[in-house]
Amino acid sequence: MLRAATSKLRRSARDTQVQRRAVAMTISCMKFQLLTVPLNHAAKVKLSSPAAAAAGEAISEIGSGGVQDSRDGVFALYNYARLCTLLMNFDKCVKTGKYPALPSMEDVNFSLLTDEAEWQLILHGVACYSDSLLEVLPRDELKTSLASCSGLHLPVSLNKVFVFLTTFCRDLSVYYSRVHVLEEPSQHRFPVMFARLYLLIACKQVLGNALDLLGIEKFEWM
């Protein structure tokens, strides 16, 4: 994280702003990894070697002992940051006159989204985000607890939100890497570009809302 902040800000690793950003990004990633562990499992933290710790990577893995990618937190934050960067680049191009302004959603032809990966993001990502939140609290047990007035003692499956986020970010990354959204200016390409931009705006909103809900700080660049 320290190397990433140093590279992005183009300042020394001893710079206060660099260190604060590196600490903030590290905390967000640690929160992400810790919260992916089911509540009935013990969280295990694996420390890095002294050399890696000296380079600003004191923790190499957080998990419950099963097969788990310790980079999922970084990956989710990075996907959010690069969506922010893409949308900011589009706004800059609008200001310079390279692209026309984004039209209203009613004027966008979403039937131009014909790529299977685009509908994967819509149907298994954006459209089912609210369903993933409902899975956190079992509805049947919630009704029973409310009816008995005995207090809310419910099993919370918070890790299901992280499973959703991890899968969603992987699909998003594959799409983002394969499809060039901001193409060269061309009247016949603008309709497709606008539809794709709205899709990525929706993806950014889902990622941002989920991270906010979980109390994880997000960043517009990494």
ABEGO torsion letter per residue (X at the ends): XAAAAAAAAGBBAABAAAAAAAAAAAAAAAAAAAAABBAABBBBBBBBBAAAAAAGBABABBBAGBBBBAAAAAAAAAAAAAAAAAAAAAAAAAAAGABBBBBBAAABBAAABABAAAAAAAAABAAAAAAAAAAABBAAAAAAAAAAGAEBBBBBBAAAAAAAAAAAAAAAAAAAAABBABBBBBAAAAAAAAAAAAAAAAAAAAAAAAAAAAGBBBBABX
